[in-house]
């Protein structure tokens, strides 16, 4: 984990720059979740619905819906796959997405249907730090992140 501004950011996972989700891939499976930037720009999460175990999806397709203080809409897949498990704790307590996005706040475990898609994500400590800092500056410039 690296501290970037006020955010703790995992640098041992990969990030999808389009969805801002993290992907922790190991072989043909992966766990996915939301980066701190998603939480910051969405506000507190109040409801989450996800695809069910066994359902297949492609990168960019909706894998569920989310309701938060500042955002209601689809949860889009950072990679293609099939749902192996959903984190029922975040469905029952969506605040875990805000409070612990990397541990208890993971969203689902999937079987990767196109494992090479992971290679297109931002990975490697230096690349992640550079990407996160640019996104943070961009979001701040757009007024999506409140300044103290």
Order of alpha helices (4+ residues) and beta strands (2+ residues): beta-beta-beta-beta-beta-alpha-beta-beta-beta-beta-beta-alpha-alpha-beta-alpha
